[in-house]
Amino acid sequence: MVSSSNWPKISIVTPSYQQGPYLEACIRSVLDQGYPNLEYIVMDGGSSDGSADILRQYDGQLAFWASEKDAGQADAINKGFAHATGSIMGWLNSDDTLLPRALERIAHVFMAEPETHVVCGHRKVIDRNGAPRGDFFCEMPVPFVLQRLCVVPQETCYWRRGVYDRIGPLDASLHFALDYEYWQRMLAAGYRFRLIHRFLGGFRLHEESKTSTLDAVRTRELGIIYRRYLKRETTETELLRELAETRSARLPFLKRTTADKLSERPLLFVMLWLTRSPAYVRLMERLGLL
């Protein structure tokens, strides 16, 4: 049994603005982890929807919180990180959630693997009411793949403080792809992502989310990132085609990842096993279905 003093301190920053309907669920998902060495910081951008009242209710359980005007999401996160003292860092948007035992799983990897600097995991997609809408299995975040496609679910990504000290705060000029730019900066600094094959976060998809409303901003900011890190003019469509045609970047990880995905869906594993059995093949041939 690891004593509470031996668990690494995890600092989490939640940026929020006008997210009152979802803010408390986000806060509870962090506090209910029961993680023994947590530093939780919430930075609200001066919301007028009662968010400050929610934060006051958790005043004694938050390491720091403020409700004041900021220059956007990245600026709010940077302000929060300025208060953070943990050896592990990450942020959780106020309309997303952590899944049970997520912080424990993350901490275990960092404690067991001193060479690991950045981790990420799989996500559950939820609707505005928190009901499940689907699963997102993170693809292999090897450099060739991640440089061309943002396969890392932001709410599952955590890193050591040394990474932050080296690459600095988020780019506050970005309003959609600020997480993807940060991942690219990590890759450029030589860091590699360790995929934890567990569901760690809940991504809330709703009508007011950035994913639903900022498509033009997304396209513009992806172009900036491609020029900055790939050093060329290109588009997401072109990079997806390039990724599909360069299979060698993914093959070394394919068998393990497929097995891990199936372990999350045992019924699917059984179905695939049955469909590959000789008896099944003979039956389908007799029925004229193969």
Contacts in CASP RR format, 6 or more apart in sequence:
PFRMAT RR
TARGET T0000
AUTHOR 0000-0000-0000
METHOD contacts of the structure
MODEL  1
MVSSSNWPKISIVTPSYQQGPYLEACIRSVLDQGYPNLEYIVMDGGSSDG
SADILRQYDGQLAFWASEKDAGQADAINKGFAHATGSIMGWLNSDDTLLP
RALERIAHVFMAEPETHVVCGHRKVIDRNGAPRGDFFCEMPVPFVLQRLC
VVPQETCYWRRGVYDRIGPLDASLHFALDYEYWQRMLAAGYRFRLIHRFL
GGFRLHEESKTSTLDAVRTRELGIIYRRYLKRETTETELLRELAETRSAR
LPFLKRTTADKLSERPLLFVMLWLTRSPAYVRLMERLGLL
2 111 0 8 1.000
4 36 0 8 1.000
4 37 0 8 1.000
5 37 0 8 1.000
7 35 0 8 1.000
7 36 0 8 1.000
7 37 0 8 1.000
7 107 0 8 1.000
8 37 0 8 1.000
8 86 0 8 1.000
8 87 0 8 1.000
8 88 0 8 1.000
8 107 0 8 1.000
8 110 0 8 1.000
8 111 0 8 1.000
9 37 0 8 1.000
9 38 0 8 1.000
9 39 0 8 1.000
9 85 0 8 1.000
9 86 0 8 1.000
9 87 0 8 1.000
9 88 0 8 1.000
10 35 0 8 1.000
10 37 0 8 1.000
10 38 0 8 1.000
10 39 0 8 1.000
10 86 0 8 1.000
10 87 0 8 1.000
10 88 0 8 1.000
10 89 0 8 1.000
10 90 0 8 1.000
10 103 0 8 1.000
10 106 0 8 1.000
10 107 0 8 1.000
10 158 0 8 1.000
11 39 0 8 1.000
11 40 0 8 1.000
11 41 0 8 1.000
11 63 0 8 1.000
11 81 0 8 1.000
11 84 0 8 1.000
11 85 0 8 1.000
11 86 0 8 1.000
11 88 0 8 1.000
11 89 0 8 1.000
11 90 0 8 1.000
12 30 0 8 1.000
12 38 0 8 1.000
12 39 0 8 1.000
12 40 0 8 1.000
12 41 0 8 1.000
12 89 0 8 1.000
12 90 0 8 1.000
12 91 0 8 1.000
12 92 0 8 1.000
13 41 0 8 1.000
13 42 0 8 1.000
13 43 0 8 1.000
13 76 0 8 1.000
13 77 0 8 1.000
13 80 0 8 1.000
13 81 0 8 1.000
13 84 0 8 1.000
13 89 0 8 1.000
13 90 0 8 1.000
13 91 0 8 1.000
13 92 0 8 1.000
14 26 0 8 1.000
14 27 0 8 1.000
14 30 0 8 1.000
14 40 0 8 1.000
14 41 0 8 1.000
14 42 0 8 1.000
14 43 0 8 1.000
14 91 0 8 1.000
14 92 0 8 1.000
14 93 0 8 1.000
14 94 0 8 1.000
15 43 0 8 1.000
15 45 0 8 1.000
15 70 0 8 1.000
15 72 0 8 1.000
15 73 0 8 1.000
15 76 0 8 1.000
15 77 0 8 1.000
15 91 0 8 1.000
15 93 0 8 1.000
15 94 0 8 1.000
16 23 0 8 1.000
16 26 0 8 1.000
16 42 0 8 1.000
16 43 0 8 1.000
16 44 0 8 1.000
16 45 0 8 1.000
16 47 0 8 1.000
16 51 0 8 1.000
16 76 0 8 1.000
16 93 0 8 1.000
16 94 0 8 1.000
17 44 0 8 1.000
17 45 0 8 1.000
17 46 0 8 1.000
17 47 0 8 1.000
17 70 0 8 1.000
17 72 0 8 1.000
17 73 0 8 1.000
17 76 0 8 1.000
17 94 0 8 1.000
18 47 0 8 1.000
18 48 0 8 1.000
18 49 0 8 1.000
18 51 0 8 1.000
19 26 0 8 1.000
19 47 0 8 1.000
19 49 0 8 1.000
19 51 0 8 1.000
19 94 0 8 1.000
19 95 0 8 1.000
20 47 0 8 1.000
20 49 0 8 1.000
20 50 0 8 1.000
20 51 0 8 1.000
20 54 0 8 1.000
20 94 0 8 1.000
21 49 0 8 1.000
21 128 0 8 1.000
22 94 0 8 1.000
22 95 0 8 1.000
22 128 0 8 1.000
22 204 0 8 1.000
23 51 0 8 1.000
23 54 0 8 1.000
23 55 0 8 1.000
23 94 0 8 1.000
24 54 0 8 1.000
25 97 0 8 1.000
25 130 0 8 1.000
26 92 0 8 1.000
26 93 0 8 1.000
26 94 0 8 1.000
26 95 0 8 1.000
26 96 0 8 1.000
26 97 0 8 1.000
27 40 0 8 1.000
27 42 0 8 1.000
27 54 0 8 1.000
27 58 0 8 1.000
27 62 0 8 1.000
29 92 0 8 1.000
29 97 0 8 1.000
29 98 0 8 1.000
29 99 0 8 1.000
30 38 0 8 1.000
30 40 0 8 1.000
30 92 0 8 1.000
30 98 0 8 1.000
31 38 0 8 1.000
31 40 0 8 1.000
31 58 0 8 1.000
31 61 0 8 1.000
32 100 0 8 1.000
33 98 0 8 1.000
33 100 0 8 1.000
33 101 0 8 1.000
33 102 0 8 1.000
33 103 0 8 1.000
33 104 0 8 1.000
34 103 0 8 1.000
35 103 0 8 1.000
35 104 0 8 1.000
35 107 0 8 1.000
38 103 0 8 1.000
39 63 0 8 1.000
39 84 0 8 1.000
39 85 0 8 1.000
39 86 0 8 1.000
40 61 0 8 1.000
40 62 0 8 1.000
40 63 0 8 1.000
41 62 0 8 1.000
41 63 0 8 1.000
41 64 0 8 1.000
41 65 0 8 1.000
41 80 0 8 1.000
41 83 0 8 1.000
41 84 0 8 1.000
42 55 0 8 1.000
42 62 0 8 1.000
42 64 0 8 1.000
42 65 0 8 1.000
42 66 0 8 1.000
42 94 0 8 1.000
43 65 0 8 1.000
43 66 0 8 1.000
43 70 0 8 1.000
43 76 0 8 1.000
43 77 0 8 1.000
43 79 0 8 1.000
43 80 0 8 1.000
44 51 0 8 1.000
44 52 0 8 1.000
44 55 0 8 1.000
44 65 0 8 1.000
44 66 0 8 1.000
44 67 0 8 1.000
44 68 0 8 1.000
44 76 0 8 1.000
45 67 0 8 1.000
45 68 0 8 1.000
45 69 0 8 1.000
45 70 0 8 1.000
45 72 0 8 1.000
45 76 0 8 1.000
46 52 0 8 1.000
46 67 0 8 1.000
46 68 0 8 1.000
46 69 0 8 1.000
46 70 0 8 1.000
47 67 0 8 1.000
51 67 0 8 1.000
52 67 0 8 1.000
55 62 0 8 1.000
55 65 0 8 1.000
55 67 0 8 1.000
58 65 0 8 1.000
59 65 0 8 1.000
63 83 0 8 1.000
64 80 0 8 1.000
64 83 0 8 1.000
66 79 0 8 1.000
70 76 0 8 1.000
70 79 0 8 1.000
71 172 0 8 1.000
72 172 0 8 1.000
72 175 0 8 1.000
73 93 0 8 1.000
73 175 0 8 1.000
73 178 0 8 1.000
74 169 0 8 1.000
74 170 0 8 1.000
74 171 0 8 1.000
74 172 0 8 1.000
74 173 0 8 1.000
74 174 0 8 1.000
74 175 0 8 1.000
74 178 0 8 1.000
75 172 0 8 1.000
77 91 0 8 1.000
77 169 0 8 1.000
77 170 0 8 1.000
77 178 0 8 1.000
78 169 0 8 1.000
78 170 0 8 1.000
78 172 0 8 1.000
81 89 0 8 1.000
81 91 0 8 1.000
81 164 0 8 1.000
81 169 0 8 1.000
86 161 0 8 1.000
87 160 0 8 1.000
87 161 0 8 1.000
88 106 0 8 1.000
88 107 0 8 1.000
88 110 0 8 1.000
88 158 0 8 1.000
88 159 0 8 1.000
88 160 0 8 1.000
88 161 0 8 1.000
89 158 0 8 1.000
89 159 0 8 1.000
89 160 0 8 1.000
89 161 0 8 1.000
89 163 0 8 1.000
89 164 0 8 1.000
90 157 0 8 1.000
90 158 0 8 1.000
90 159 0 8 1.000
91 154 0 8 1.000
92 98 0 8 1.000
92 155 0 8 1.000
93 154 0 8 1.000
93 155 0 8 1.000
95 204 0 8 1.000
95 206 0 8 1.000
95 209 0 8 1.000
96 155 0 8 1.000
96 201 0 8 1.000
96 202 0 8 1.000
96 203 0 8 1.000
96 204 0 8 1.000
97 126 0 8 1.000
97 130 0 8 1.000
97 155 0 8 1.000
97 201 0 8 1.000
97 202 0 8 1.000
97 204 0 8 1.000
98 155 0 8 1.000
98 200 0 8 1.000
98 201 0 8 1.000
98 202 0 8 1.000
99 124 0 8 1.000
99 199 0 8 1.000
99 200 0 8 1.000
99 201 0 8 1.000
99 202 0 8 1.000
102 156 0 8 1.000
102 198 0 8 1.000
102 200 0 8 1.000
102 201 0 8 1.000
105 196 0 8 1.000
105 198 0 8 1.000
105 200 0 8 1.000
106 119 0 8 1.000
106 158 0 8 1.000
106 196 0 8 1.000
106 200 0 8 1.000
109 116 0 8 1.000
109 119 0 8 1.000
109 194 0 8 1.000
109 196 0 8 1.000
110 116 0 8 1.000
110 119 0 8 1.000
110 158 0 8 1.000
110 160 0 8 1.000
113 194 0 8 1.000
116 194 0 8 1.000
117 159 0 8 1.000
117 160 0 8 1.000
117 162 0 8 1.000
117 163 0 8 1.000
117 191 0 8 1.000
117 192 0 8 1.000
118 157 0 8 1.000
118 158 0 8 1.000
118 159 0 8 1.000
118 160 0 8 1.000
118 163 0 8 1.000
118 186 0 8 1.000
118 191 0 8 1.000
118 192 0 8 1.000
118 193 0 8 1.000
118 194 0 8 1.000
119 157 0 8 1.000
119 158 0 8 1.000
119 159 0 8 1.000
119 193 0 8 1.000
119 194 0 8 1.000
119 195 0 8 1.000
119 196 0 8 1.000
120 138 0 8 1.000
120 141 0 8 1.000
120 152 0 8 1.000
120 153 0 8 1.000
120 156 0 8 1.000
120 157 0 8 1.000
120 158 0 8 1.000
120 193 0 8 1.000
120 194 0 8 1.000
120 195 0 8 1.000
120 196 0 8 1.000
120 200 0 8 1.000
121 138 0 8 1.000
121 153 0 8 1.000
121 156 0 8 1.000
121 157 0 8 1.000
121 195 0 8 1.000
121 196 0 8 1.000
121 197 0 8 1.000
121 198 0 8 1.000
121 199 0 8 1.000
121 200 0 8 1.000
121 201 0 8 1.000
122 135 0 8 1.000
122 136 0 8 1.000
122 137 0 8 1.000
122 138 0 8 1.000
122 153 0 8 1.000
122 156 0 8 1.000
122 197 0 8 1.000
122 198 0 8 1.000
122 199 0 8 1.000
122 200 0 8 1.000
122 201 0 8 1.000
122 264 0 8 1.000
123 135 0 8 1.000
123 136 0 8 1.000
123 138 0 8 1.000
123 153 0 8 1.000
123 155 0 8 1.000
123 156 0 8 1.000
123 199 0 8 1.000
123 200 0 8 1.000
123 201 0 8 1.000
123 202 0 8 1.000
123 203 0 8 1.000
124 132 0 8 1.000
124 134 0 8 1.000
124 135 0 8 1.000
124 136 0 8 1.000
124 199 0 8 1.000
124 201 0 8 1.000
124 202 0 8 1.000
124 203 0 8 1.000
125 132 0 8 1.000
125 133 0 8 1.000
125 134 0 8 1.000
125 135 0 8 1.000
125 136 0 8 1.000
125 202 0 8 1.000
125 203 0 8 1.000
125 205 0 8 1.000
126 132 0 8 1.000
126 133 0 8 1.000
126 202 0 8 1.000
126 203 0 8 1.000
126 204 0 8 1.000
126 205 0 8 1.000
127 133 0 8 1.000
127 204 0 8 1.000
127 205 0 8 1.000
127 206 0 8 1.000
128 204 0 8 1.000
128 205 0 8 1.000
128 206 0 8 1.000
128 207 0 8 1.000
130 204 0 8 1.000
133 205 0 8 1.000
135 199 0 8 1.000
135 264 0 8 1.000
136 153 0 8 1.000
136 203 0 8 1.000
137 257 0 8 1.000
137 261 0 8 1.000
137 264 0 8 1.000
138 151 0 8 1.000
138 152 0 8 1.000
138 153 0 8 1.000
138 156 0 8 1.000
138 195 0 8 1.000
139 145 0 8 1.000
139 149 0 8 1.000
139 151 0 8 1.000
139 250 0 8 1.000
139 257 0 8 1.000
140 151 0 8 1.000
140 195 0 8 1.000
140 250 0 8 1.000
140 253 0 8 1.000
140 254 0 8 1.000
140 257 0 8 1.000
141 151 0 8 1.000
141 152 0 8 1.000
141 183 0 8 1.000
141 193 0 8 1.000
141 195 0 8 1.000
142 192 0 8 1.000
142 193 0 8 1.000
142 249 0 8 1.000
142 250 0 8 1.000
142 253 0 8 1.000
143 187 0 8 1.000
143 192 0 8 1.000
144 243 0 8 1.000
144 246 0 8 1.000
144 249 0 8 1.000
145 151 0 8 1.000
145 243 0 8 1.000
145 249 0 8 1.000
145 250 0 8 1.000
146 152 0 8 1.000
146 183 0 8 1.000
146 184 0 8 1.000
146 187 0 8 1.000
146 193 0 8 1.000
147 184 0 8 1.000
147 187 0 8 1.000
147 229 0 8 1.000
147 230 0 8 1.000
148 230 0 8 1.000
148 239 0 8 1.000
148 240 0 8 1.000
148 242 0 8 1.000
148 243 0 8 1.000
149 236 0 8 1.000
149 239 0 8 1.000
149 240 0 8 1.000
149 243 0 8 1.000
150 177 0 8 1.000
150 179 0 8 1.000
150 180 0 8 1.000
150 183 0 8 1.000
152 179 0 8 1.000
152 183 0 8 1.000
152 193 0 8 1.000
153 200 0 8 1.000
153 201 0 8 1.000
153 203 0 8 1.000
154 179 0 8 1.000
155 200 0 8 1.000
155 201 0 8 1.000
155 202 0 8 1.000
155 203 0 8 1.000
156 196 0 8 1.000
156 200 0 8 1.000
156 201 0 8 1.000
157 179 0 8 1.000
157 183 0 8 1.000
157 193 0 8 1.000
159 186 0 8 1.000
159 191 0 8 1.000
163 186 0 8 1.000
163 189 0 8 1.000
163 191 0 8 1.000
166 189 0 8 1.000
167 182 0 8 1.000
167 185 0 8 1.000
167 186 0 8 1.000
167 189 0 8 1.000
170 178 0 8 1.000
170 181 0 8 1.000
170 182 0 8 1.000
171 178 0 8 1.000
171 181 0 8 1.000
171 182 0 8 1.000
174 181 0 8 1.000
174 221 0 8 1.000
174 224 0 8 1.000
175 210 0 8 1.000
175 214 0 8 1.000
175 217 0 8 1.000
175 221 0 8 1.000
176 210 0 8 1.000
176 214 0 8 1.000
176 217 0 8 1.000
176 218 0 8 1.000
176 221 0 8 1.000
177 218 0 8 1.000
177 221 0 8 1.000
177 222 0 8 1.000
177 224 0 8 1.000
177 225 0 8 1.000
180 222 0 8 1.000
180 225 0 8 1.000
181 221 0 8 1.000
181 224 0 8 1.000
181 225 0 8 1.000
181 228 0 8 1.000
183 193 0 8 1.000
184 225 0 8 1.000
184 228 0 8 1.000
184 229 0 8 1.000
185 229 0 8 1.000
186 193 0 8 1.000
187 229 0 8 1.000
188 229 0 8 1.000
195 257 0 8 1.000
197 257 0 8 1.000
197 260 0 8 1.000
197 261 0 8 1.000
197 263 0 8 1.000
197 264 0 8 1.000
199 264 0 8 1.000
205 211 0 8 1.000
205 212 0 8 1.000
206 212 0 8 1.000
207 213 0 8 1.000
210 218 0 8 1.000
219 236 0 8 1.000
222 236 0 8 1.000
223 233 0 8 1.000
223 234 0 8 1.000
223 235 0 8 1.000
226 232 0 8 1.000
226 233 0 8 1.000
226 234 0 8 1.000
226 235 0 8 1.000
226 239 0 8 1.000
227 233 0 8 1.000
243 249 0 8 1.000
262 268 0 8 1.000
262 269 0 8 1.000
262 272 0 8 1.000
263 269 0 8 1.000
274 280 0 8 1.000
281 290 0 8 1.000
284 290 0 8 1.000
END
